């Protein structure tokens, strides 16, 4: 029997050294031509992402500032609206009070005028009654006395009688 040697299993140092050299050359070649450009592309993309984050943060800060400004503007507008409403209510209240005061003055004037009119009518009625009493008294006295007293004396007598009646009424 013959032994066959297997060349496949044998270890050849030179093959290992050459494979390692090829590996190192491939590594340096990839590092020089592939790693640096890939690293540059990754850095560029990272810078773009950082820029986008910075822009987003700036936009968010601007949005917050706009929101605060809008809220302040709304508060000022609300305060102005409240002030206008309060002023309108005060004006309406003053006008209402003025209208009520004018109505009270007119009512007082009407009452005073009515009282004066009633007083005037009462005095006219009293004067008319006195005249009628004088006329009736004169006629009665004439008939009773049948002209024993002259007419002037008679009027004077009735007038003093009516004055006494008028003083007694007051």
Helices and strands as residue ranges (DSSP letters): H 13-30, I 31-35, H 36-145, H 151-169
